[in-house]
Amino acid sequence: MTQLTLEAIREQLTELNFNAENIRMITVEAMDDALLESCTTKEDESFYNSYMNVIYQKGERYVLGYRCNEEKIIDQAIIKIGDKYFDPTEQSKGDFKPYQFAFLTEFKVFDMMKNAKSNKDFPPDVDFLFTRAKHYKNIINKVK
């Protein structure tokens, strides 16, 4: 597992057409084992898992962004509970270490479901943000 520098993360975000200066970094923590047991954790399905976990009230918000613990940042969905962020998909793999996450946006359950409906029933992802770029001008530099 790699911890990228803030400069490297910003470079990669800029290459992906994001305004890196406006994207905040958060730390994704390990969740309580009992809560993790009750979460949806299909392997390599972070968007689906986070979507289902918010629908079934295992998380309060669906959060989109980039995992910054590899050489190349990876688009990912996580959940927010209170003021903490969790990644049941990654944590379920075992040997979880907290990591940095480039926070793009978050959705409440109603907004998440409404956006999924307009996105051919797929949970909102990074590509979805680009289709709605005018609503995300603060973080998107230009449309891909």
N, C-alpha and C positions, 0 to 999 in steps of 0.2 A: 504494500500500500504506500502510495506517494502522497506527500503533502506539498501541493503546489504553492509557490509564492503568490502574493496578491498581484504582483506585476504579471506573472505568467497567466493567472486566471483572467485578468483584465485584457491581456493580449488576445487570448482565445475567445473571450466574449465579443471583443471588437471584430475579430475575424468572422464571427457568426452574425454580424450586423446589429449588435446590441450596443447601447450607450453604457459602457462599463462603469463610468463614473457614477451613474445613478443606480447601480445595482448594489444592494447591501449584502454583506456576508453574514451568515448565521452559523451556529454550530448545531449539528444534528447529534442528539444524545441517545443513549440506550434507554429503552422504556422498561418498565417493570415487567418481569417475566410473566406474571399472571395476565397482564393486559396483552402482551405479545401473544400468549396462547390463544386469546379470544379473537385476535385479528386475522384478517384474510392475508395470506402470505404466499401466493403462488410464485414460484421461482421466476425471476426475471420479468415480472409483470407489475412494475411499480405504479404505473398509471391506473391499471385496473384495481390493484390492491388498495391504493390510497382512496380511490373513488368509492369502493365498497366499504372501506373502513369508516369513511365520513358518513355514508348513507346509513350504516348501522351504528352510528354514534360511538365509534371507537376513537374518533378524532373529531375536532370541532371545525377544522378548515382543511381544504385540499390545497396543497402548496406546490407550485411549479418552479423549477429552477434547474441548476446544474450541480451535480455531485463533483466535488473538487479533490478527490482522494486517489486519482489515477493520473497518469501522465497527460491524458487528454480528458477534458471535462466531459461529463456524460449527462444528457438530459434525464431528469428524474422527477417523479412526483413523490411527495412525502406528506405527512400529516402534522397538524399543529394541535396541541392541547394546552390551553392556557397560554403561557408565554414560552412554551418549550416545543421543540421540533423533533419528530421521530421518523425513522425509516424502517417500518416493519419488514419490508422486502429484504433489505440488506441485513438487518439484525437476525432474521430467521436463518440465515446461512451459517450463523455461529461466529464466535471470535470477533464480535463487533467492537470497533473502536470509534469514538466520536470523530466526526469529520466536518470540514468546512463545506458550506453549501451556498451557491450564488442564488439568492432569492429573487425571482422574477415577479411573481404575483401569487395571490391566494384567493380562494373562492369559498363562500359559505355554501352549505348544502344546496339551497334552492338555486343559486346562481350556477353552481357546478352542474346540477342536473339540467337546467335550462340550456346551458352551453353544450352539454353532451347531446341533447336532443337536436340542436342545430348543427352538430358536428357528426351526423350520421351515427348517433348513439355511441360514439367513442368519447371517453373522458377527455377534457381539455388537455392538450399537450403544447409543446413549443410551436409546432407548425400552426396550431389553432390560433396562437397569439399573433402570428404573422398575417393570418387571414383577417384579423381584426386590428391591424397595426394602428389605425387611427385612434383606437382606444388605449393604446399602450405607447404613445409617442414619447413618454418620459424614459422608456427603456429601450425602444427600438429605434435604431438610426435610420434604417431604410428597409424596404421590403426586399426579401431574398429574390 
